[in-house]
């Protein structure tokens, strides 16, 4: 097992999202480390992507997406569930990968609840954090691509783009 380093995260979200499949999402809770294999992701890419939170520019909420890849972007969805995103790419271009599922938990809200991921982990550095990180054990995920889920507000072009990646061998 090896912790993923900065160069892994500084590629575009549309390239990173499938590469994250099969990696281990590691979360330390009360001195115990839980490791779950990532099974589903979605890419959000730039201000032109009308499904991306940064579509309307940099705000207090979205400024984290403009940082260099390798940190977390966590937000509250529908006032109920926290969702975990991994900021990717170069500084000043807003993009991130939503972690939609891990082995045993098929939903972004379910996985954050199980792993006690809340807003307090927003901006967490995945390279140095003692609380949350990704590891690679050389598992190779096979996957399919589909349209992203729950983005009916986006334009047709961005509703139909196949930036959702679902592992088929996890």
N, C-alpha and C positions, 0 to 999 in steps of 0.2 A: 504494500500500500504506500502510495505517496500523495502528499497534499499537492493539489494543483497550484501552480505559481502564476505570477502576473501575466506572462506571455500567453497563457491559455485563455485569459479573459479579454484580451485587448483586440480580439477579432470581431467583425460585425456580428450582431445578434442573429441574423439569418444563417450565418455559418456556425455560430456557437451553439444554437439551440439543438441541432441534432448531435453535436459532439458531447453535450452534457448528458445525453441519454446513456444509461448504464453506469454513470459515475455514482459514487456514494455520497449522499448528503449526510453529513456528520453533525450531530447536535449534542453538546455537553449539557446535561441537566443534573444538578446535585451530585457532581463528581462521577456520574455515569455517562458514557458516550453511546449514543444510539446512532447506528449507521443503516441507512435505507437506500436502496438502489433507485435512482431516478428513472421513471418510466414514461413520463410525458412532459413536454415543454411547448411553449409558444414564443415566437419572436415578435417583438415590437420595435419598429425601426424608423426613427426620425420624425420630424415635424410634418412631413408629407403623409405619413401613415395616419389616417384618420381614426384608427383604433388605438393609437398610441396616446398615452396620457400627455405627452409633450406636444401633441398636435397644435395646441394653441400657444406654444412657447414656454419659456422658463417661468415657473411660479415657485412659491415656497414648497409646494408639494412635489413638483417635478424636477427641481434643481439637482437632485441626486442623480437623475438620469443623464445629466450633462457631465458627470465626472468620468474619469478614466475607469475602464472595466476592472472588476474584481471586488466590488462592494455590493451590499444588499440594498434593495429598494423594497420596503415593506409598507403596504397601505391597507386601510380598512375598506372592505368592499361591502356595499349595501348596509353599512353600519353594523355588520354581523361578523364577517370573517376577515382575518388578516391574510394577505396574499404575499408570497415570497417571490421576488424577482431578483435576478442577478444582472447588475449593470455590466454592459459589455462595451467593447470598442474603445475608440480614442476620446480624449477629453473634448468637450464642447459639442459633441454630436449625440443627441439623446437616443438611447436605445437600451433595451433590456430583454432578458429572457424570463418569462414566467415559468415557475416550476409548478406544473399542473398535477403531477402525480408521482408517487413513489410506490415501491412494492408494498402491497397491502392497503394502500390508501389512494383511491382514485378520485381525487378532487383536491383543488388547491386549499380550500378551507379545512378539509379533514386533515391534511398533512400538517398544516400549521398548528392546528389544535393539538394533534398528537405530539408534535415536537415543541410545544409551548413557544411558538414563534409569534411575537407581538411587535408592536411599534418600537419597543425599546431596542430591537436589533436592527432598526433602520440605520443605514450608513456603516454597518459592520464590515470590516476589512476581512475578506475571506482568506487572504494570504497569512495574516497574523493573528486572527481571532482565536481565542480560547473557547468561544461559545458556539461558533458555527463555521463550517468549512466544507470543501469538497475534496474527496480522495479518488484516486485512480488505482484500480487493481487489475488493469488490462482487460477487463470484460469488454467485449465488443457487442454493442446493441444493434439488432436489426430493427428496422422501423418502416412505418408508412407515414405519408404526409396527408394532411387534410386541411380544410378551412378552419380558422380559429373559431372558438366558441364564445357566445355571449357578447358579440360586438355588433348588434343590430343597428346601433347608432352610426357606424362607420359607412363610408361610401361603398358602393357595390364593388369597385376595384379592390378595396382593402378588405371587404367582407369575404371575397372569393379567393384571395391569395392563399396559397397552401403553406402557411407558416406554423402549422401545428404539427408536432412530431410525436408519434406514439410508438414506443418499443413493442415489438411483437414477440420477443423472446425473454421477457421478464415476467 
